[in-house]
């Protein structure tokens, strides 16, 4: 398993964190999702997976939660 992270804008509270964690956790082979919340800023969403998930699937999951992924998936 490899550690990855993405940057997400628009999260302001624990409700936001829970929504993003829930949606990203639904992606195949993604585990241990966590968020370093920066209210009113860009938060880091970290997770582990055997290989990097597609940026499209991550963007769609984060969009479904109501937030915006900025940049690309990065290795932690």
Residue pairs with C-beta under 8 A, 6 or more apart in sequence:
1 31
1 48
1 49
1 50
2 48
2 49
2 50
2 51
2 52
2 75
3 46
3 47
3 48
3 75
3 76
4 46
4 47
4 48
4 49
4 52
4 53
4 73
4 74
4 75
4 76
5 44
5 45
5 46
5 47
5 73
5 74
5 76
6 44
6 45
6 58
6 62
6 69
6 71
6 72
6 73
6 74
7 42
7 43
7 44
7 45
7 69
7 70
7 71
8 20
8 35
8 42
8 43
8 44
8 45
8 62
8 67
8 68
8 69
8 70
9 41
9 42
9 43
9 67
9 68
9 70
10 16
10 66
10 67
10 68
11 17
11 20
11 35
11 37
11 38
11 39
11 43
11 67
12 39
12 40
13 37
13 39
14 37
16 37
16 65
16 66
16 67
17 35
17 37
17 43
19 65
19 66
19 67
20 33
20 35
20 45
20 62
20 65
20 67
21 33
21 34
21 35
21 45
22 65
23 61
23 62
23 64
23 65
24 30
24 33
24 45
24 47
24 58
24 61
24 62
24 65
25 31
25 33
25 47
26 61
27 49
27 53
27 57
27 58
27 61
28 53
29 49
29 50
29 51
29 53
30 47
30 48
30 49
30 53
31 47
31 48
31 49
32 46
32 47
32 48
33 45
33 46
33 47
34 45
34 46
34 47
35 43
35 44
35 45
35 46
36 43
36 44
36 46
37 43
38 44
42 70
45 62
46 76
52 73
52 75
53 73
55 69
55 72
55 73
58 69
58 73
59 69
62 68
62 69
63 69
